[in-house]
Each structure stands twice: as C-alpha cells, then as structure tokens.
Amino acid sequence: MPKRKLDPLPSTAFQILLALVGEDLHGYAIMRQVAEQTENRMRLGPGTLYSSIRALLEEGLIEECDPREDARLGEERRRYYRLTSAGRKLARSEAQRLADLLRVARAKKILRGRYV
Amino acid sequence: MSEKLYAWLLRLYPSHFRGTYGDEALQLFRDRARDEKGFFPRLRLWLDLLFDATVSLPREYLHVPSPRVAAPAPQRLNGLPAFYVFQNESPRPGALLSGGLLSLVALTTCWVSLNQVHRSASPAVSQFAGAQNDRGSSRADSAQPAPGAAASAAAPPAAQAGAMDPAERKRVLAGTIANLKEHYVDRDAAQKMADTLALHEKHGDYNALADRAAFAVLLTRQMREITPDRHLTLDYFQDPLPQQPIGQTPEVLARYRETMKQQNCTFEKLEILPRNIGYVKLNSFPDPEVCRVPAMAAMTYVNHADALIFDLRDNRGGEPAMVQFLGGYLFDHPEYWYNPRENTTEQSWTRSPVPGNNLADKPVYVLTSARTFSGAEQFCYDLKMLKRATLVGETTGGAAHSGVWHRINDHFGMGIPEVRAINPYSSNDWAEVGVEPDVKVNAADALETALKLAKNKLKKN
C-alpha cells in the first residue's frame, strides 16, 4: 500500500479537520476557527492554509462545496470546504492516538494539574 | 497599498499555487486586514505573513501539482527535471528559514538569467519566423525589425559608418525607385512616387542629408504623401542585412520542428483557472504544418471552459495561417478573417464551426502588451473588429509587416505591399499604430483585470 502524503498527520492538517467538524467553512473562517481552538497559538497564513487544504483535498479528507457568499463578510463569493467521512474517520483516529499518548503521559505523572 | 504589497509577495509563489489559490489568499489577506486594525495587530499580521511565506514557499516549489488542480501543457514537462520528496517529516524551522532564503536567491538569479537568455535568443527565433515566411511569395519577412527600430538603431550613424556620400545616396534612391516600379501593387501610384523622388533628387533636396536614418524616414514620408499606405516603408539598419534570406532547406525545417517540439509549439501554459476560466498563454503563432496537433490539443484542453483568456503579452507573431486557425474556434459560422498579407480569396474565411468545439459562444479575453507583435496583432485586430473578444492590456507594437521585403544594399531595405487585401473595417489597420485595447491597464495587471471581467460576466449570465 503506498504511503499516504498525510501520514503522519501534520498538526496543521489535524487542526483544519477539527475546525470543519460540525460546519462547512471558507478559508478565512477555518483560519479563525483554528486560532480559536488553539487559543491563538496557531494563526495559519494563506500559504500554509491553502497548501494544507490542497493536500487534504488530494487525499479526499475534505471536499469543496459550491461557492457562496458569507453574509457577515460582504458580497464576495467564497469557496467552502466540508469534512468527508474519510476525513472524520482520520480525525477520530488521530484524536484517539493523542488520547493514548496522554494516558501514558498521565501514568508517568509528567503533567501538572488535575484536569488533564 | 498593503494589499498590493501582499499581491507582490504572492507573486513569489509558483504559478500552480497562484492559479488555484491566489484569489483566495488575497481574499484572506483582505479579511484579516479588515478585522485586524491598529499598529500592533497589523504588525502581527505582517509578521505572520512573512513567517508563512518563509515556511510555505519552499514547500510550494517542491510540490508537484496534481493534474486535477492545475494542469500545465503536458509536453512542456518532457525533459524537465521533476522533484519528489523522499521524507515526509516536516523539516526543522531553521532549515526551512535557510531553505526559504536560498530559494529566494536562486529564484531571483534564475529569473534574471532567463530574462537575459530570452533577450539574446529572440532574434534567432524571429529569423526562424522569417524563414518560414519566405515560402509564400506575398508574405513579408517578419525578421525585419519594426519600422520604428530603424530610427533608434541609427544613432549615431556618422560615428558608426561615416556620413552618407552622394554616390551611396543615389544608389539607394535608384534602388528604391526600381523596386517601387517593379513591385508596388498600384502601378500608377508607383510611377508617381518614382517621379516625385527623382524630382526631389534633381532639385538637390537630398544634398544636405548625410544621416541615413533621416534619409529613410524622409523618403518613406514622401512616398506616403502620394499614397497613404502605412505598409510601404524604406528602412535603414545599422547592422548589415544578410545577403540572402534563409531558404526553406530541409535543415532549416528540421531545426524549426525541433525548436517547436522543445517549446511545445510556444504554448507556454494551459490552465483551467477558478470559475472554470480557460487560460492559454501562447508566445507565437507557429506554422500549422508543424504545430496543428499541439494547437488542436490546446484548444481541446480548454474546450469546456466557461470563458477563455488568450495571453499574448509575449507573443511576437508568426504564421497568419495559425492566427486564422485558432480564430476559427471562436465562431460558429465562417467569418471573414482580414489578413493584410494575402489577397482576399475564399481562403480568407475561418473554417468555423470546428467540429466538437464548445467555445464559439464563450466570452473571450485577449491580454496584450507593447511587445504583442505582428501576427499576434492580427489576432487582436480581427477579434476586436469582429467584436468577438475584449482586449485587456497595453496598445500593441504596431508591426503589420505586410509589405514584401526587398533588400536594397547592406543597410537599406523596403517593405512593399504586393497584394490588395480587403479591409472591411477601416482603411488603416494596426500598422505603426498598434491595436488599442478595450480595457487599458499595465500589461502586468492584465491577467488580474481580465479574470475580474470574466468572473463578473459569468456571474451575470
């Protein structure tokens, strides 16, 4: 089986997949959603954002929807992106992998605080 | 201002990225610039963008575009090196930074040297076009520089080859008169022009003229006072003209075929841009006998586009037959195709409709620059006159080259029209004045403008 381009899944791609869980978003909305879910630690620039989007499209993990306007941002038509079932599956297994890692970290007591 | 700055930064990205995501990247920049106002947010935005460019530029140049996203002309890739990534892990930030900087330096060097190579290579290519043109008796030698080049090439003539003496002047004048009488399409006008020039010589009007370029300009003006024909010229060239035009030998043809194969018949780029807009960048109009199949393949590639952009900003002309062949795709019935180099015959109509072609009713945009020349100007002129395309860019070069070329001596030659083509639109075509675009913008901005026009047009439909 040929090695997939996104194996291992880069964190940018994972964040984009997570951003698309629940709703279809255009590029700028993805960027803002990723910034929000990482508490502003990851602000995707256009080059990184669109090269990741392209890689996800090529792997069939997301798909493009019909362009439409975003009423909050004006009359410009924007391309929206949607999570595919393969994308959802991969995001889930990546989250599972991270949860397993977290369990190990917790067992080794390297984390501070009680709530992680 | 800042949007322009970012648009400039975007130009550093490879064309496959700009073609597919350029608009969206710019849109994202506009969105952020609108939402992040004030000194610090703006500073953070620019730092983000610069960091993003440093990280993503090398990655984009290493990326092999998938044909679904953007497909360049297939033959263009033959023989070119391809880059594959063996390692999938992300490189360290330090490596990315130095890689980015090195890429920038390398790209700038390539760009500068390619420009140099292009400049030194172009005369050879034009000469080739000339060799092709010599086959038809009524075709002009497009290797001849633009009429305007005569004056610019002449400075300072006295320092180069000494002043023109009366004997040389008389020989050039005699050559001019003999060629006029023998070749000019209107015999009566030719006789009148010959008489006028001889009379000026007799009255000593040329005695004070030692500047060869000025002599050529003056004689051209005096001939045109008799018959206002912009295709009739006497030109002076500082560099010696070749003795014989290069003939159509098998070696010349083989070399031409090889050159065309290497250059994909000068179809530099074919792309389907966002909103299904077809983009064809063509840098000459090659001989259909050699390039018919690649030309048909190119038109098939864009056949299902909703709008079409021909980028002729670097097109220096070529074969009128190819100009007409490609023009034929844009009509669903035969259209009269004006060609100042040929008599009007039944061949002067396009071969429309082209079987299987979908482009006859699609909006067409042609990008022009001051370097758009000769046959490329014919394409622009005819489509503009037929109201079939919107021309976007700069006024074209103004080279019709429709007179047949006659060498008088090492430095003088004449372009003499030997045919009468019916121009249904106006008594003058683009000779010396160029074709005015419908939308005048800098050549560098023409593609962006045409894309906006096309998108607006498609939105309305």
Interface residues (C-beta under 8 A of the other chain):
Chain A: K3 K5 D7 P8 P10 G27 Y28 M31 R43 L44 G45 P46 G47 T48 L49 Y50 S51 I53 R54 L57 E58 L73 E76 R77 R78 R79
Chain B: L10 Y13 F17 T20 Y21 E24 A25 Q27 L28 F29 D31 R32 D48 L49 F51 D52 A53 V55 S56 L57 R59 E60 H63 S66 R68 V69 N88 E89 S90 P274 K459
